[in-house]
Amino acid sequence: MKTVRVVAAILRKDDRIFAARRAAGKWSGFWEFPGGKTEPGETDREALVREIREELNIEIGIDALYETVEYDYPSFHLSMQCFLGRIVSGSPALNVHSDAKWMSLDEIDSAAWLPANRTLLEKIKREFPKTVFGTG
């Protein structure tokens, strides 16, 4: 099975995380942590900064690798490096997504997430109040 390697940003602001809804393709309408494929010669961090700039017209700071998700879709294996980050300049624009919003931890379960992204939700709900938002 082919492996596709991608990077994703878990952007946070106050007590919310940023989610974007796919506009096209087989998974149109599903929510995701934005990001994309790493190009030859790029580090994961370089790829993520580039992808977020292309997709959302914003500049981000990357704080740390949060989780590596390994997920088998029917036609390929996904290896997704998920980084914690924050917006350092700009306001998100929808260049490739149909919608985007800051979701509270209470809202994330009500959205239809891509399967690989969904695997992170329980960990985020459990850990973010303590490690990211400083409320725990």
C-alpha positions in Angstrom: 0.0 0.0 0.0 1.3 3.5 -0.9 2.2 5.8 2.0 1.4 9.5 1.7 3.3 11.7 4.1 1.6 15.0 5.2 1.9 17.7 7.8 -0.9 19.3 9.7 -1.3 22.3 12.0 -3.3 22.3 15.2 -3.6 26.0 15.6 -4.9 27.4 18.9 -6.2 30.7 20.2 -7.4 31.1 23.7 -9.6 28.0 24.4 -10.3 27.1 20.7 -8.6 25.2 17.9 -8.8 26.0 14.2 -10.6 23.7 11.8 -11.1 24.0 8.1 -13.7 22.3 5.9 -12.6 20.7 2.7 -14.2 22.2 -0.4 -13.4 19.6 -3.1 -12.6 16.0 -3.7 -13.8 12.7 -2.2 -13.7 14.1 1.4 -15.5 17.4 0.5 -17.4 18.8 3.5 -15.2 17.1 6.1 -13.3 19.1 8.7 -9.6 18.9 9.1 -6.5 20.4 10.7 -5.0 22.3 7.7 -1.8 21.3 6.1 -0.6 19.2 3.2 2.1 17.2 1.5 5.8 17.7 2.1 7.7 18.5 -1.1 11.1 17.0 -1.9 13.9 18.8 0.0 11.5 20.4 2.6 11.5 19.7 6.3 8.1 19.0 7.9 8.1 22.5 9.5 9.0 24.2 6.2 6.3 22.3 4.4 3.7 23.2 7.1 4.5 26.9 7.0 4.3 26.9 3.2 1.1 24.9 3.1 -0.6 27.2 5.6 0.5 30.3 3.7 -0.9 28.8 0.5 -4.1 27.6 2.0 -5.0 30.3 4.4 -2.8 33.4 3.7 -1.4 33.5 7.2 1.9 33.1 8.8 2.2 30.6 11.7 4.7 29.8 14.4 5.3 26.2 15.1 5.7 25.2 18.8 6.1 21.5 18.9 5.4 18.1 17.2 2.2 17.0 19.0 1.5 13.6 17.5 2.2 11.4 14.5 -0.9 9.8 13.1 -0.6 6.6 11.1 -4.0 5.8 9.4 -5.0 3.3 6.7 -7.5 4.7 4.2 -8.8 2.2 1.7 -6.3 3.1 -1.0 -3.3 4.4 0.9 -1.6 4.7 4.2 -1.4 8.2 5.7 1.5 9.3 7.9 0.6 12.7 9.3 2.9 14.8 11.4 0.7 17.1 13.6 2.3 20.2 15.0 1.0 22.6 17.6 1.1 26.2 16.3 -0.3 29.7 16.4 -1.1 32.4 14.0 1.6 35.1 14.1 0.3 37.4 11.4 -2.7 37.7 9.1 -6.3 36.6 9.1 -7.3 33.2 7.6 -8.6 33.3 4.1 -10.4 30.5 2.4 -8.2 29.6 -0.7 -8.9 25.9 -0.8 -11.5 25.3 2.0 -15.3 26.0 2.0 -15.4 27.1 5.6 -13.1 27.5 8.6 -13.7 28.4 12.3 -12.3 28.4 15.7 -13.9 25.5 17.6 -14.2 25.1 21.3 -13.3 21.8 22.8 -17.1 21.2 23.4 -17.8 21.8 19.6 -15.2 19.5 18.1 -17.3 16.3 18.4 -20.2 17.8 16.5 -18.2 18.3 13.3 -17.7 15.6 10.6 -13.9 15.2 10.7 -11.7 13.4 8.3 -11.0 9.9 9.8 -7.3 10.5 10.4 -7.9 13.8 12.1 -10.7 12.3 14.2 -8.1 10.0 15.9 -6.6 13.1 17.6 -9.8 14.5 19.1 -9.9 12.6 22.3 -6.3 13.3 23.0 -6.8 17.0 22.3 -9.9 17.2 24.6 -8.0 15.4 27.4 -4.7 17.3 27.1 -5.4 20.7 25.8 -7.0 22.2 28.9 -3.9 21.3 30.8 -1.0 21.6 28.4 -2.1 24.2 25.8 -4.7 26.5 27.3 -3.3 26.6 30.8 -6.8 26.1 32.4 -6.2 22.7 34.0 
